[in-house]
Amino acid sequence: LCAWFSLLCAWFSLLCAWFSLLWSGGKPIKKKVRFEPTQRVTVGYAPRGKRKTVTIVAGLATFGIDLKKASKLFSQKFSCGSSVTGDDEIVIQGEVSDEVIQFIRKKFEQVTRDLIKDIGESKR
């Protein structure tokens, strides 16, 4: 009786595997990979009105940097207004993207040159 039961279980598992291949169109079913956010800082600028622009810095929070303190540092360094918008974005008044990249590399050592991407002009 025990041998028959183990044979029945093996047959059932083969049948389930065959049906899963049949339902997937002959391709093996892959497990869904969970998306992990990459650590990358993006710097770009966007128009604000007709003649004014703002610089947008995103991705600093993935490095464990406090955004409010970083916003305060940007305000003091560039003598302009900056604010935290959203959960991982800082908006700086004026087009200071090149200076921001140099300042981030100098002030925050954990952000290396490869991890900063300048996306240029973008829409908000």
VEXKOLDO-943303 format. One record per residue (C-alpha): residue number from 1; residue in one letter; x, y, z. Coordinates in steps of 0.05 Angstrom, whole numbers. Example, Ala and Ser with C-alpha at 12.3 -4.5 7.8 and 13.67 -1.06 7.14 Angstrom:
<nugus>
{nugu 1; "A"; {246; -90; 156}}
{nugu 2; "S"; {273; -21; 143}}
</nugus>
This chain:
<nugus>
{nugu 1; "L"; {0; 0; 0}}
{nugu 2; "C"; {57; 49; 17}}
{nugu 3; "A"; {92; 34; -49}}
{nugu 4; "W"; {28; 48; -88}}
{nugu 5; "F"; {19; 114; -51}}
{nugu 6; "S"; {90; 138; -66}}
{nugu 7; "L"; {81; 118; -139}}
{nugu 8; "L"; {16; 157; -142}}
{nugu 9; "C"; {50; 219; -111}}
{nugu 10; "A"; {107; 216; -162}}
{nugu 11; "W"; {57; 209; -219}}
{nugu 12; "F"; {17; 269; -193}}
{nugu 13; "S"; {80; 313; -188}}
{nugu 14; "L"; {99; 296; -260}}
{nugu 15; "L"; {29; 311; -282}}
{nugu 16; "C"; {31; 379; -247}}
{nugu 17; "A"; {98; 396; -280}}
{nugu 18; "W"; {71; 377; -348}}
{nugu 19; "F"; {8; 421; -339}}
{nugu 20; "S"; {50; 480; -316}}
{nugu 21; "L"; {92; 474; -380}}
{nugu 22; "L"; {28; 468; -421}}
{nugu 23; "W"; {-3; 530; -390}}
{nugu 24; "S"; {60; 572; -399}}
{nugu 25; "G"; {63; 558; -473}}
{nugu 26; "G"; {120; 509; -469}}
{nugu 27; "K"; {166; 557; -433}}
{nugu 28; "P"; {188; 542; -362}}
{nugu 29; "I"; {154; 587; -311}}
{nugu 30; "K"; {204; 635; -280}}
{nugu 31; "K"; {196; 662; -211}}
{nugu 32; "K"; {183; 736; -208}}
{nugu 33; "V"; {245; 774; -187}}
{nugu 34; "R"; {233; 828; -137}}
{nugu 35; "F"; {257; 896; -161}}
{nugu 36; "E"; {311; 927; -118}}
{nugu 37; "P"; {321; 1002; -126}}
{nugu 38; "T"; {390; 1020; -149}}
{nugu 39; "Q"; {433; 1070; -113}}
{nugu 40; "R"; {439; 1127; -163}}
{nugu 41; "V"; {434; 1202; -158}}
{nugu 42; "T"; {403; 1238; -217}}
{nugu 43; "V"; {412; 1312; -229}}
{nugu 44; "G"; {374; 1351; -280}}
{nugu 45; "Y"; {339; 1417; -292}}
{nugu 46; "A"; {269; 1435; -313}}
{nugu 47; "P"; {238; 1501; -337}}
{nugu 48; "R"; {195; 1539; -287}}
{nugu 49; "G"; {154; 1591; -321}}
{nugu 50; "K"; {183; 1628; -381}}
{nugu 51; "R"; {254; 1646; -363}}
{nugu 52; "K"; {268; 1611; -297}}
{nugu 53; "T"; {293; 1541; -284}}
{nugu 54; "V"; {300; 1494; -225}}
{nugu 55; "T"; {351; 1440; -213}}
{nugu 56; "I"; {323; 1373; -191}}
{nugu 57; "V"; {365; 1325; -149}}
{nugu 58; "A"; {336; 1255; -138}}
{nugu 59; "G"; {364; 1192; -106}}
{nugu 60; "L"; {402; 1219; -45}}
{nugu 61; "A"; {357; 1183; 4}}
{nugu 62; "T"; {380; 1115; -22}}
{nugu 63; "F"; {449; 1131; 7}}
{nugu 64; "G"; {420; 1147; 75}}
{nugu 65; "I"; {429; 1222; 68}}
{nugu 66; "D"; {379; 1266; 106}}
{nugu 67; "L"; {344; 1306; 52}}
{nugu 68; "K"; {326; 1365; 96}}
{nugu 69; "K"; {399; 1374; 116}}
{nugu 70; "A"; {422; 1366; 44}}
{nugu 71; "S"; {370; 1418; 22}}
{nugu 72; "K"; {396; 1466; 75}}
{nugu 73; "L"; {468; 1455; 51}}
{nugu 74; "F"; {448; 1468; -21}}
{nugu 75; "S"; {412; 1532; -1}}
{nugu 76; "Q"; {472; 1558; 36}}
{nugu 77; "K"; {523; 1538; -17}}
{nugu 78; "F"; {487; 1566; -78}}
{nugu 79; "S"; {452; 1625; -43}}
{nugu 80; "C"; {384; 1605; -68}}
{nugu 81; "G"; {320; 1570; -45}}
{nugu 82; "S"; {315; 1495; -43}}
{nugu 83; "S"; {261; 1448; -17}}
{nugu 84; "V"; {246; 1375; -9}}
{nugu 85; "T"; {190; 1352; -54}}
{nugu 86; "G"; {165; 1281; -53}}
{nugu 87; "D"; {200; 1225; -16}}
{nugu 88; "D"; {267; 1228; -52}}
{nugu 89; "E"; {273; 1294; -90}}
{nugu 90; "I"; {304; 1362; -77}}
{nugu 91; "V"; {286; 1423; -119}}
{nugu 92; "I"; {338; 1479; -122}}
{nugu 93; "Q"; {320; 1546; -153}}
{nugu 94; "G"; {364; 1563; -212}}
{nugu 95; "E"; {404; 1521; -261}}
{nugu 96; "V"; {463; 1498; -219}}
{nugu 97; "S"; {467; 1425; -241}}
{nugu 98; "D"; {543; 1424; -255}}
{nugu 99; "E"; {559; 1457; -188}}
{nugu 100; "V"; {511; 1410; -152}}
{nugu 101; "I"; {547; 1349; -180}}
{nugu 102; "Q"; {615; 1374; -156}}
{nugu 103; "F"; {586; 1393; -88}}
{nugu 104; "I"; {554; 1325; -79}}
{nugu 105; "R"; {619; 1289; -95}}
{nugu 106; "K"; {657; 1333; -46}}
{nugu 107; "K"; {607; 1335; 11}}
{nugu 108; "F"; {580; 1263; 11}}
{nugu 109; "E"; {637; 1213; 4}}
{nugu 110; "Q"; {591; 1152; -4}}
{nugu 111; "V"; {566; 1180; -71}}
{nugu 112; "T"; {620; 1166; -122}}
{nugu 113; "R"; {628; 1195; -192}}
{nugu 114; "D"; {598; 1133; -226}}
{nugu 115; "L"; {534; 1137; -185}}
{nugu 116; "I"; {516; 1209; -207}}
{nugu 117; "K"; {479; 1217; -272}}
{nugu 118; "D"; {466; 1284; -305}}
{nugu 119; "I"; {402; 1278; -345}}
{nugu 120; "G"; {402; 1349; -371}}
{nugu 121; "E"; {336; 1383; -385}}
{nugu 122; "S"; {274; 1345; -365}}
{nugu 123; "K"; {200; 1359; -356}}
{nugu 124; "R"; {170; 1362; -286}}
</nugus>
